[in-house]
């Protein structure tokens, strides 16, 4: 079971993982469900960790990925991962508010920050992309010519979209 972003929902469901999404925006939460998330929880819910524990039989998720970079998401991820679980930080943020002794050390977590990608895994990634075309089509919800970059940015900032594509030669 994993916590992750929209692209991760596709990857997780491709791998037959039970995927728990965490998203506050209704459009993106619904899109996560369409892409394969079993359930999408609101990070603003004060009982979110308990909800995750209930969904995982009290153990927590095996793996989690934060794509937001938000400090609250970092803490939630560490709290929600099971003992000896793994958490990857993909979204870049400022503060990193972890209770090291209770959260990381006592649970024996593996924490990983990912900024660069290993080229050796690209053949596997390309296979996921090749075999997930229908979901990728759902993930890309809007496209604009480069001349409308401001409009595309404004849409992206509302959260009422999945991924937005800009066409540079249109």
C-alpha positions as CSV (number, residue, x, y, z in Angstrom):
1,X,0.0,0.0,0.0
2,X,1.4,3.4,-0.8
3,X,0.6,7.2,-0.5
4,X,1.6,9.2,-3.6
5,X,0.9,11.9,-6.3
6,X,-1.2,11.5,-9.5
7,X,1.7,10.0,-11.6
8,X,2.5,7.7,-8.7
9,X,-1.1,6.6,-8.6
10,X,-0.7,5.4,-12.1
11,X,2.6,3.7,-11.3
12,X,1.3,2.1,-8.1
13,X,-1.9,0.8,-9.7
14,X,0.2,-0.5,-12.6
15,X,2.1,-2.5,-10.0
16,X,-1.1,-3.8,-8.4
17,X,-0.5,-1.9,-5.2
18,X,-3.4,-0.7,-3.0
19,X,-3.0,3.1,-3.5
20,X,-4.1,5.6,-0.9
21,X,-4.2,9.1,-2.2
22,X,-4.0,12.3,-0.1
23,X,-5.4,15.3,-1.8
24,X,-7.5,18.3,-0.5
25,X,-8.7,19.6,-3.9
26,X,-11.9,17.8,-5.1
27,X,-11.0,17.8,-8.8
28,X,-7.6,16.2,-8.2
29,X,-9.0,13.8,-5.6
30,X,-11.6,12.6,-8.1
31,X,-8.9,12.3,-10.8
32,X,-6.8,10.2,-8.4
33,X,-9.7,7.8,-8.0
34,X,-10.2,7.6,-11.8
35,X,-6.4,6.8,-12.1
36,X,-6.6,3.9,-9.7
37,X,-6.5,5.2,-6.1
38,X,-8.5,2.9,-3.8
39,X,-9.4,5.9,-1.6
40,X,-8.4,9.5,-1.4
41,X,-8.2,11.2,2.0
42,X,-8.3,14.9,2.8
43,X,-5.0,16.0,4.4
44,X,-6.9,18.6,6.4
45,X,-8.8,15.9,8.3
46,X,-7.5,15.8,11.8
47,X,-8.0,12.0,11.9
48,X,-6.2,11.2,8.7
49,X,-3.5,9.1,10.3
50,X,-6.1,7.0,12.1
51,X,-8.0,6.6,8.8
52,X,-4.8,5.3,7.2
53,X,-4.2,3.0,10.1
54,X,-7.7,1.7,9.7
55,X,-7.2,1.0,6.0
56,X,-4.0,-0.9,6.7
57,X,-5.1,-3.0,9.6
58,X,-3.3,-0.8,12.1
59,X,0.2,-1.2,10.5
60,X,0.5,1.8,8.2
61,X,1.5,2.0,4.6
62,X,4.5,0.0,3.2
63,X,5.8,2.9,1.0
64,X,4.9,6.5,0.6
65,X,5.9,9.3,-1.8
66,X,5.4,13.0,-1.2
67,X,5.3,15.0,-4.3
68,X,4.0,18.3,-2.7
69,X,7.1,19.4,-0.7
70,X,4.7,20.6,2.0
71,X,6.0,20.2,5.6
72,X,2.7,18.9,6.8
73,X,2.9,16.2,4.1
74,X,6.3,15.2,5.2
75,X,5.1,14.7,8.8
76,X,2.0,12.8,7.7
77,X,4.1,10.5,5.5
78,X,6.4,9.6,8.4
79,X,3.5,9.1,10.7
80,X,1.6,6.9,8.2
81,X,4.4,4.6,7.2
82,X,4.6,1.2,9.0
83,X,7.6,0.1,11.0
84,X,10.6,-0.5,8.7
85,X,8.6,1.2,5.9
86,X,10.0,3.5,3.2
87,X,9.2,7.2,2.5
88,X,10.5,9.1,-0.6
89,X,10.5,12.9,-0.8
90,X,10.1,14.1,-4.3
91,X,8.5,17.5,-3.9
92,X,11.0,20.2,-2.9
93,X,10.0,22.1,0.2
94,X,11.5,24.4,2.8
95,X,11.0,23.0,6.3
96,X,11.4,19.3,7.3
97,X,9.6,18.9,10.6
98,X,10.3,15.4,11.8
99,X,10.3,14.0,15.3
100,X,13.4,12.0,14.6
101,X,13.4,9.7,17.6
102,X,9.7,8.7,17.6
103,X,9.0,9.0,13.9
104,X,12.1,7.9,12.1
105,X,14.5,6.1,14.5
106,X,12.1,4.1,16.6
107,X,10.1,3.0,13.5
108,X,13.3,2.1,11.6
109,X,12.2,3.9,8.5
110,X,14.1,4.3,5.3
111,X,13.8,7.9,4.1
112,X,14.9,8.9,0.6
113,X,15.1,12.2,-1.1
114,X,14.9,12.0,-4.9
115,X,15.8,14.9,-7.2
116,X,17.7,13.0,-9.9
117,X,16.7,9.9,-11.6
118,X,18.6,6.7,-12.3
119,X,18.8,6.3,-16.1
120,X,19.0,2.5,-15.5
121,X,15.3,2.4,-14.6
122,X,14.1,4.2,-17.7
123,X,13.3,1.0,-19.7
124,X,11.0,0.0,-16.8
125,X,9.5,3.4,-16.7
126,X,8.9,3.4,-20.5
127,X,7.1,0.1,-20.2
128,X,4.8,1.5,-17.5
129,X,4.1,4.5,-19.8
130,X,3.6,2.3,-22.9
131,X,1.1,0.0,-21.0
132,X,-0.7,2.9,-19.2
133,X,-1.8,4.9,-22.2
134,X,-5.5,5.2,-21.2
135,X,-4.6,6.4,-17.7
136,X,-2.0,8.9,-19.1
137,X,-4.7,10.3,-21.4
138,X,-6.8,10.9,-18.2
139,X,-3.9,12.4,-16.4
140,X,-3.3,15.0,-19.1
141,X,-6.5,17.0,-18.8
142,X,-5.7,20.2,-20.7
143,X,-3.4,21.5,-23.5
144,X,-2.5,25.0,-24.7
145,X,-0.4,26.6,-27.3
146,X,2.7,28.3,-25.9
147,X,1.1,31.7,-26.7
148,X,-1.4,30.9,-23.9
149,X,1.1,30.0,-21.2
150,X,-0.4,32.5,-18.8
151,X,-3.9,31.0,-19.2
152,X,-2.3,27.5,-18.6
153,X,-0.5,28.7,-15.5
154,X,-3.6,30.2,-14.1
155,X,-5.6,27.0,-14.6
156,X,-2.8,25.0,-13.0
157,X,-2.9,27.2,-10.0
158,X,-6.6,26.6,-9.5
159,X,-6.1,22.8,-9.1
160,X,-9.0,22.2,-11.5
161,X,-6.8,20.1,-13.7
162,X,-4.5,17.1,-13.9
163,X,-1.4,17.7,-16.0
164,X,-1.3,20.6,-18.5
165,X,0.6,20.3,-21.7
166,X,2.1,23.3,-23.6
167,X,2.7,23.0,-27.3
168,X,5.7,25.1,-28.2
169,X,5.0,25.3,-32.0
170,X,1.4,26.2,-31.9
